[in-house]
Amino acid sequence: MRPVFSTEKLHPRNAFHQWCEMICEQLVPVEMKTVDETQFKGSIAATKIGSMPISSFAHTAMRSEKTAETVRRDGRHDRVHAVLILSGRAIAHQGDQEADCRMGDLVVLDARPAVVQTETGSTLILDLPRDRLEATLGPSRLFSSLRVGGDRASTILARTYIRELVAVANRLGPDAAARMASIGVDLIVASLAERLAQEVPRSTHGSVTVQRAKAYIEAHLSDQTLDPPQLAAAVGVSLRRLQELFHERGRHISDYIWDRRLEEAGKRLIDPACAHLSIGLLAYASGFTSQAHFARRFKERHGLTPTEFRQADQQSRHDAPHRGKPARLQGVR
């Protein structure tokens, strides 16, 4: 694989900043932050086999988030990313699904908001056409962020094949590379199909209840009294039952409510139509009881205060017309 980026020769104080800048400007827009006091180290290598870009990432612990805004900026809704965990651990959340992945596991993420928190480790990421997978497996929301265990025979076969394919990629002619890449995609599809077959269908009533609860949350985000008991009463089930339904989908009710409030507040902070509104007013309009509470939760999630977040977006808008968009790195996206 071709080396793309490394922090090895960078000053430790600048390493993570330059890592984030390189990924956001040349690979894919995503929000990142470190999760411990460890000195950040990372490296990226890439190749392209047939029409399939493959990237190798190795780095210390960090958190990455695709927000609605970064997904919009990326604009590639026709792609999915298959992630093979080579070492370490990664917890991926997308939609209602959470995957706690260890060495050898496989997980696929589509072009929707997602959060991935990783320990120190390494991964192989395959950039795949969404329609190729959906033709066999159905809508990507059915298999995105679904952990496919590394001990399954189909996963072992897919993982081994992909790693061997990467090792011999530079010795393949164009036609052979295209055929071999196609086989690799088929093996990943087979692994996902086997995993989907093991899923226990959720009750229709339970899914409808959760959707009604989420709709109620959306309609009452600005209500500062909104909490799990009020929500359960609004949708006509006991609090315990509603908690069980959310837990089945990998979420806690209160976490979901606060996540949605933070997402809404983040959108308003970078919305030019809301530029005249104060931080406090935006906080109250998003359901927070105080500006201090909002600022604390917002910084925990984004690594910036609301003011810094808004200023960074304004600066980015100001700078955008004055600089050309950097070229994409071949074989990474």
C-alpha positions in Angstrom: 0.0 0.0 0.0 1.1 3.6 -0.6 1.9 5.7 2.5 -0.4 8.7 2.6 0.2 10.4 6.0 2.1 9.8 9.2 2.5 11.8 12.4 5.9 10.1 13.1 8.0 13.2 12.2 5.5 15.8 13.5 5.8 17.7 16.7 3.5 16.0 19.3 1.7 19.3 19.9 0.6 19.5 16.3 0.2 15.9 15.4 -3.6 15.5 16.0 -4.4 18.9 14.5 -2.6 18.0 11.3 -4.2 14.6 11.3 -7.7 16.1 11.5 -6.9 18.7 8.9 -5.6 16.2 6.4 -8.6 13.9 6.8 -11.2 16.6 6.7 -9.7 18.5 3.7 -8.5 15.6 1.6 -10.4 12.5 2.6 -13.8 12.9 4.2 -15.3 15.6 6.4 -15.7 14.3 9.9 -15.4 15.6 13.4 -12.7 14.1 15.6 -11.2 14.4 19.1 -8.9 12.4 21.2 -10.4 10.5 24.2 -7.4 10.3 26.6 -4.1 12.0 27.5 -2.0 9.7 25.3 0.2 11.4 22.8 -1.6 11.0 19.5 0.1 8.9 16.8 -1.4 7.8 13.5 -0.6 6.7 10.0 -2.6 6.1 6.8 -1.7 4.0 3.7 -3.9 3.4 0.6 -4.3 1.4 -2.5 -6.9 0.9 -5.2 -7.7 -2.6 -6.5 -9.9 -2.5 -9.6 -12.6 0.1 -8.7 -12.3 -0.6 -4.9 -10.3 1.9 -2.9 -8.8 0.4 0.3 -7.3 2.4 3.2 -5.2 1.2 6.1 -5.5 3.3 9.3 -3.4 2.9 12.5 -3.8 5.3 15.3 -4.1 5.8 19.0 -7.5 6.2 20.7 -9.9 8.8 19.3 -13.6 9.5 18.6 -14.9 10.3 15.1 -18.4 11.6 14.3 -20.2 12.1 11.0 -22.9 14.7 11.6 -25.8 15.6 9.4 -23.7 18.6 8.2 -20.5 16.7 7.4 -22.6 14.0 5.6 -24.2 16.8 3.5 -20.8 18.3 2.7 -19.4 14.9 1.7 -22.3 14.2 -0.6 -21.4 10.6 -1.4 -24.6 8.9 -0.5 -24.0 6.1 -3.0 -21.1 4.6 -1.0 -20.7 2.5 2.1 -17.5 1.7 4.1 -16.7 -1.9 5.2 -14.4 -1.8 8.2 -12.2 -4.7 9.1 -10.8 -4.5 12.6 -7.2 -5.7 12.5 -6.3 -4.8 16.1 -7.8 -3.0 19.0 -11.5 -2.2 19.6 -14.1 0.1 17.9 -17.6 1.0 19.0 -19.7 2.2 16.1 -23.2 3.7 16.4 -25.4 4.5 13.4 -29.2 4.9 13.4 -30.6 2.5 16.1 -27.7 0.1 15.9 -24.5 -0.1 18.0 -21.6 -2.5 17.1 -18.9 -3.2 19.7 -16.2 -4.6 17.5 -13.0 -6.4 18.4 -10.0 -7.8 16.5 -11.2 -9.7 13.4 -14.7 -8.3 13.3 -16.4 -6.6 10.3 -18.8 -3.7 10.4 -20.3 -1.6 7.5 -21.3 2.1 7.8 -23.4 3.9 5.2 -23.7 7.6 4.4 -25.6 8.7 7.5 -24.6 10.4 10.7 -22.5 8.0 12.8 -20.2 7.9 15.8 -17.1 5.6 16.0 -14.9 5.5 19.1 -11.7 3.5 18.8 -9.0 2.3 21.1 -5.4 2.2 19.9 -5.4 -0.2 16.9 -5.6 -0.6 13.1 -8.3 -1.1 10.5 -8.7 -1.8 6.8 -11.5 0.3 5.3 -13.0 -0.6 1.9 -15.0 2.0 -0.1 -17.8 0.1 -1.7 -20.8 1.0 -4.0 -24.0 0.9 -1.8 -26.2 -0.5 -4.6 -23.9 -3.6 -5.0 -24.6 -4.6 -1.4 -28.3 -3.5 -1.4 -29.0 -5.6 -4.4 -28.5 -8.7 -2.2 -29.1 -7.5 1.3 -31.8 -4.9 1.0 -31.6 -1.2 2.3 -28.3 -0.3 3.9 -30.0 0.7 7.2 -30.6 -3.1 7.7 -26.9 -4.0 7.9 -25.2 -0.7 8.8 -23.4 -0.8 12.1 -24.2 -4.5 12.5 -21.3 -6.4 14.1 -20.2 -9.4 12.0 -18.1 -11.6 14.3 -14.6 -12.3 13.4 -14.9 -15.9 14.4 -17.5 -16.7 11.7 -16.2 -18.8 8.9 -17.5 -16.4 6.3 -15.8 -13.4 8.0 -12.5 -15.3 8.4 -12.6 -16.1 4.6 -13.4 -12.5 3.7 -10.8 -11.0 6.0 -8.1 -13.4 4.9 -8.9 -12.9 1.2 -8.9 -9.0 1.5 -5.6 -8.9 3.3 -3.9 -11.3 0.8 -5.4 -9.3 -2.1 -3.9 -6.1 -0.7 -0.5 -7.9 -0.4 -0.4 -8.8 -4.1 -2.3 -5.8 -5.5 0.8 -4.3 -7.3 1.3 -7.6 -9.2 -2.2 -7.7 -10.7 -3.1 -6.4 -14.1 -6.2 -4.2 -14.5 -8.5 -7.0 -15.6 -7.4 -9.4 -12.9 -7.6 -6.7 -10.2 -11.2 -5.9 -11.2 -12.2 -9.6 -11.0 -10.4 -10.1 -7.7 -11.9 -7.0 -6.2 -15.4 -8.2 -7.2 -14.8 -11.5 -5.4 -13.8 -9.6 -2.3 -17.1 -7.6 -2.4 -19.0 -10.8 -2.8 -17.3 -12.3 0.3 -18.2 -9.3 2.3 -21.8 -9.5 1.1 -21.9 -13.2 2.1 -20.6 -12.4 5.6 -23.3 -9.8 6.0 -26.0 -12.1 4.6 -25.1 -14.8 7.1 -25.2 -12.3 10.0 -28.5 -10.9 8.9 -30.0 -14.4 8.9 -29.3 -14.6 12.6 -31.2 -11.4 13.5 -34.2 -11.9 15.6 -37.0 -9.8 14.1 -38.2 -7.0 16.4 -41.9 -6.8 17.1 -43.8 -4.5 14.8 -45.5 -2.9 17.7 -42.2 -2.2 19.5 -40.8 -0.5 16.4 -43.9 1.6 15.9 -43.8 2.7 19.6 -40.2 3.7 19.3 -40.9 5.7 16.1 -43.8 7.4 17.8 -41.6 8.3 20.7 -38.9 9.7 18.4 -41.5 11.8 16.6 -42.8 13.1 19.9 -39.2 14.1 20.9 -38.7 15.9 17.6 -41.9 17.9 18.1 -41.0 18.8 21.7 -37.2 19.3 21.6 -37.6 22.9 22.9 -39.7 21.7 25.9 -37.3 21.9 28.9 -39.5 19.5 30.9 -39.3 16.7 28.4 -37.9 13.6 30.1 -38.4 9.8 29.9 -41.5 9.6 32.2 -43.2 12.3 30.2 -42.3 10.6 26.9 -43.6 7.3 28.1 -46.9 8.8 29.1 -47.2 10.6 25.8 -46.9 7.4 23.8 -49.1 5.3 26.1 -46.6 2.8 27.5 -44.9 2.3 30.9 -41.5 3.9 31.4 -40.0 0.5 32.0 -41.4 -0.8 28.7 -40.2 2.2 26.7 -36.7 1.9 28.3 -36.6 -1.8 27.2 -37.5 -0.9 23.6 -34.8 1.8 23.4 -32.3 -0.6 25.0 -33.1 -3.2 22.4 -32.0 -0.7 19.9 -28.8 0.2 21.7 -29.9 3.5 23.2 -30.9 5.1 26.5 -34.0 7.4 26.2 -32.3 10.3 28.0 -29.1 10.0 25.9 -31.2 10.0 22.7 -33.1 13.2 23.8 -29.8 15.0 24.7 -28.2 13.9 21.5 -31.0 15.3 19.4 -31.0 18.5 21.3 -27.2 18.9 20.7 -27.6 18.1 17.0 -30.4 20.7 16.7 -28.4 23.3 18.5 -25.3 22.5 16.4 -27.3 23.0 13.2 -28.7 26.4 14.5 -25.2 27.6 15.5 -24.0 27.3 11.9 -27.2 28.4 10.2 -26.6 31.8 8.7 -30.3 32.6 9.4 -29.6 32.2 13.1 -26.4 34.2 13.2 -28.1 37.1 15.0 -29.3 34.9 17.8 -27.4 34.7 21.0 -25.9 31.4 22.3 -28.2 31.6 25.3 -31.3 31.9 23.2 -30.2 29.0 21.0 -29.6 26.9 24.1 -33.1 27.6 25.5 -34.7 27.0 22.1 -33.0 23.6 22.0 -34.4 22.5 25.3 -31.5 23.3 27.7 -32.3 24.9 31.0 -29.2 27.0 31.2 -26.5 28.3 28.9 -23.8 26.8 31.2 -25.4 23.3 31.0 -25.6 23.7 27.2 -21.9 24.8 26.9 -20.7 21.9 29.1 -22.5 19.2 27.1 -21.7 20.8 23.8 -18.0 20.9 24.5 -18.0 17.3 25.7 -19.5 16.3 22.4 -17.7 18.6 19.9 -14.5 19.6 21.7 -15.3 23.2 21.3 -17.5 25.7 23.1 -20.7 26.8 21.2 -19.0 30.2 20.6 -15.8 28.6 19.3 -17.9 26.2 17.1 -19.8 29.1 15.6 -16.7 31.2 15.1 -14.9 28.3 13.4 -17.8 27.8 11.0 -17.9 31.6 10.2 -14.1 31.6 9.6 -14.4 28.5 7.3 -17.1 30.3 5.3 -15.0 33.3 5.0 -11.9 31.4 3.9 -13.7 29.1 1.5 -13.9 31.5 -1.5 -10.2 32.4 -1.1 -8.7 29.0 -1.5 -9.0 26.1 -3.9 -10.4 22.8 -2.7 -7.4 20.4 -2.3 -7.3 17.4 -4.6 -8.6 14.2 -3.3 -6.1 11.5 -2.5 -6.3 8.7 -5.2 -7.3 5.4 -3.7 -8.5 6.7 -0.3 -12.0 7.9 -0.9 
